[in-house]
């Protein structure tokens, strides 16, 4: 296995970890909404307290997942950059030998 394949596999694992974290966050919101449904009756009031709580929970989750995705992208980019620099340095050193 080459270092590029290893780097790609690492990137895939990082992305998968953040994907799993996003799914966990969405599941948490679903559980939260179940609680809201049990506490606040659905009176179909436009923009009532129940709907405001639900909207707020989804917005918060979207922001958390978005932040996690951005972090994952930055980690992958930094890893790829570091791998590229290490490969260039390795080639440079082997050419000197």
Secondary structure, DSSP 8 states (H G I E B T S, - for coil): --HHHHHHHHHHHHHHHHHHHHHHHHHHHHHHHHHHHHHS-----TT-HHHHHHHHHHHHHHHHHHHHHHHHHHHHHHHHHHHHHHHHHHHHHHHH-
